Each structure stands twice: as structure tokens, then as C-alpha cells.
Amino acid sequence: MGSSDYVIGVDVGTGSVRAALVSAAGTMVKSAVKEIKTWNPKPNFHQQSSEDIWNAVCATVTEVCNGIEKTAVKGIGFDATCSLVVLDKKLQPLSVSPNGEQTQNVILWMDHRAEKEAEFINKLNHPVLKYTGGKISLEMETPKLLWLKRNLFDTCWKQAGHFFDLPDFLTWRATGAFSRSLCSLVCKWTYVAYPDGDCNEDSYGWNLDYFQQLGLEDLSENNWEKIGSIVKSPGDPCGHGLDKKAALELGLAEGTAVGASIIDAHAGGLGLIGLQSDIVPPSFETRIGLICGTSTCYMCVANKPLFVEGVWGPYYSAMVPQMYLNEGGQSVSGKLIDFIIDNHSATPSIKEKLPSKMSIYEYLSSVLNSLAEKSNVENVDELTKDLHVWPDFHGNRSPLADPSLKGMICGLTLSSTEEDLAILYLAALQSLSYGARHILETLQDAGYEKFRALLVCGGLSKSPLFMQTLANCLQTPVLRQDSQDSVLLGAAMLGAYASGIYASVADAMSSMTGSAQVTLPKTVLKDYNQRKYNVFKKMVSDQKDYKLMMEGKTSNINGKSQ
């Protein structure tokens, strides 16, 4: 490892592409960001363009490498959202849009068009579904593939040459190699991967019976070529590195090593799980990573396979080599906070008077502090005693695995001041934290050790209020990486391993992760948050009762059956 060796991490999120130039020791030297487009042609349809995404990748990589010798960059790693990319037989974009826009060839992860297909798959109760918490999510790829075959058979399905998870599209675009990442396939495509002898699995790889029951058996042609016949572990070298075309577009040397990709949240897990802190045990099994963006993904690993209802996995070696990954999630988190703020009547007047360097989140935190002092409340947490939120405005991913659930707010008044918005903002942060507790308790009930620390990265982690709220609601220390971006760092680790700077992904993790900032819980709030958590769980129970009442199946008012 030379002192001037660098690697690049590229992260394709929901709304932007980011790239970072990272030293071999894990120091982030420079980063860049470029927005990408999303089209929403009808409710629940969210589409992107793979060419728009690749152009943004090229722009950000070129920017961070400006002034650096090409040969100093030894490797590059990609992560991305688990979105579905479709190419035709000539490897050109093939539309997934009901309106036929050719460039819109990506079904975004949060697209919910395949709800009926997911319901159909779940009724089959096929054995492969035990790796998805017992239910397939409509955010995964096989429901979306089934939707394409049912709805765009002539214009898309018959013309398709390859279906990629977006992270794998990026490595193909960079190298020309058609390999797929084990991470993408096992987590989102129902590919089965276990070491010899584990779980007594009858099959390894693609389960033909599953695809036959779905009516997608044509994907098995030519050794599953359309969806992946060459599978690599994250960070394994792809092809012969950057091909000539991609090297020119990225401003890098031809042959620069490219590591097999990883899903964005899993990259965050890689960058987080090895964080160093004196106050928590070093064991990976006692830590859980929260990767916060538009949604939040929960990443935890164990030395043995644990099946958890409503939680995806176990997935062998999908994130940390030779360990079993379980993945929980909240379908919206950052998006929920933005939605609540953007749709409140007090927001425009707040934005008009905001100081240039202050975010609205910081402003609302200051309002809460002032309000607590004015109300003679010792902790701002207690300002929400009469306001409660159930956060599933876009359905529940874990642990209930119910995309039909809706958001709930209890305790609204006719007032709409900035103080009301601040309290609602805090109540929403608390609801996300109680959702985290719900997921952690489900994992622990299934066999995980008690989690001793939450490792957090992403947008919400930049909020001191959220970090303290999370610690208080779960009564658990919360760790945030010192001055680093965990997702970009995790992607860079793949490039560091692929290039040979490190002998394994695990070596890259131990050498590049760094230290943590720690937020400790306020124990005085334990009872208050227990009461709020009890309300939280009662809200979803009530919502289910309301649904049954409206369906005419049952009704219970004041304890009396009607």
C-alpha cells in the first residue's frame, strides 16, 4: 500500500449520485454530488433512467479525481439502490413505463406498482420466502419482473436482453462483465446462497420451481443469462477492470480494478459495523447498523442463520464475509420527516426568515429548546406527551411486512404555529425511533443477543436531536462515524479489496473504518418512552381494527360487539 494510493466509492441513492476519493487508510479526501431524475407518471410508479444515472456517475468521479494522477487510483467500488434496470437485446435502455418513454428503463426501489404481484407470490407460500421474513416485498425484484411480464409483455418483456439490479448495472457499465453481486441476488432476487452443509438446503442458486410457479420460467433459459449466471461476492474483481470506454468517461486508467457491487444500505453497513468505541463490545453480533436515507435499513449479522418473521434474511456473506445478514427496514424515514415539514402551514414563513447557514431542522430544534424552557419541561422529549405518530405513511417493511398500513397522527389541534410544527417534528422522530425498537425486539426474540449499540449513518444521523431521541427511546448508546460518510466508505472498501490493497473485505473494514462519536441515553426518560411505546403499538392495533370494521368483518365499540 503506497502512501499516495487512492480508491473511489460511488453511491447511487434515490435522488442523487455521490462519489468520494478515499485514501487507502480510509480518509475521505474529496467528494462530489449530482442529482438524478425520477419520473412519477402515475400514483405508485417511480421511474429513472440508467443513462442519466451513469452520466451523473461520470460527472462526480471526474470531479473528485481532478488533479489526481490516473494511476494513483487503484480501485473503484459501486453501491446503489435495489432498483430494477432493463436493457434490450442490443444492450440499450428498454422502457418500463406504461407510457413507453424509452429512456425510463429503471423501476425505482420505492415503486409500488407490483402490489398485486407481491400478494400473488405470497399466497404461494414457496419455501424460498423463508429468506424474506416469510413474505416477499413489492420492493423486491421478482414481483416487479412479474408485473412487467403481465403488463408490458410485447413492449418490454419480449424485447428484454438483461435485467439488472442497479448496483450490478453499474459494474457492467464500467467493465462490460455480466457478473452479478451475491449481495443483490440473495437480498432482492430470491437467489439462495449457503456454504456447503448449512441449513441442509436442497438447492443452491436460482430455484427453478419458484420461477415456474410465478410463470417466469423463461428466465432460466441459457443458464439464467438474463438475470445472472456468474455470481461474485462483494468486492471480488469484475472482468478486467475498467474497459476503455468507461475509463475515458470516468477520467481513470483503463484496467483500474472494479469490485463486485453492493446495495447502498449494505455499503453503509460495511462502513459502520467495525466502528471503534471503548463503551461497546467489539462483537459484530451485538451491534446493528441503521442506514438512514429516504428509507432506513437495519443491518445486523450473526455467526449462525436466524430466521426472523417480517425481517429479510438470513443471507450468507451478503455484507460481512462468512456471516449471516438479517435486514430490517422502514419504508420511509427521511422522506417522512420532509413530508411532514413541507406540508405544514408554518413552513413557508420559517423558511423566509431562516439564517443562510441554518437548516429548518436546526431551527425546529431551537424552537423545541425554547418551548421546553418556557413550559418548564426538563427534557424536550416530554413535549410530545399528547401527540403520537405511527410512521408508516408508505407501508411497513419490518417487522409487520404490511405495505397496506397507513400513517397515523393522534393529538392534533386547530393551532398551526411553528411551535406546533416543532412538536410534530419531534413526535415523528420519536415514532421512527419506536419503529426501530420494534425491529430490534423482534430480532432479539428470534435469537440475536441484546444489541449494545446502534450504529447510524445517513441524513438523519446529522441531526443531534434525532441521535439523542433514538438513544432515549431505545435506552441504548448510538454511534456515528467521526467525519466520514459510511456508505461511500463502504463502497470504497470494495475497490480497496478488488485492487489488492487489502487481502479481504474484512481487512479493509478493520483498517478503514475509524472511530465514533457516541450519544448516550438519558435514563431519566426510560419510563416516559415506555409509555409512549405502548401507545405506539396500540395505534397500529387500532388501525387494523378500523380496517376490519370498514370491511364489515368485525366491530367493537366501547368493548361491545356490534
Beta strands, then each sheet from edge to edge (+ up, - down):
strand 1: 6-12
strand 2: 16-23
strand 3: 28-35
strand 4: 47-48
strand 5: 73-80
strand 6: 84-88
strand 7: 106-107
strand 8: 160-165
strand 9: 180-181
strand 10: 231-232
strand 11: 257-263
strand 12: 287-292
strand 13: 296-302
strand 14: 312-316
strand 15: 324-330
strand 16: 388-390
strand 17: 408-410
strand 18: 453-458
strand 19: 478-481
strand 20: 516-519
strand 21: 556-557
strand 22: 560-561
sheet 1: 3+ 2- 1+ 5+ 11+
sheet 2: 4+ 7- 6+ 8-
sheet 3: 9+ 10+
sheet 4: 14+ 15- 13+ 12- 18- 19- 20+
sheet 5: 16+ 17-
sheet 6: 21+ 22-
end
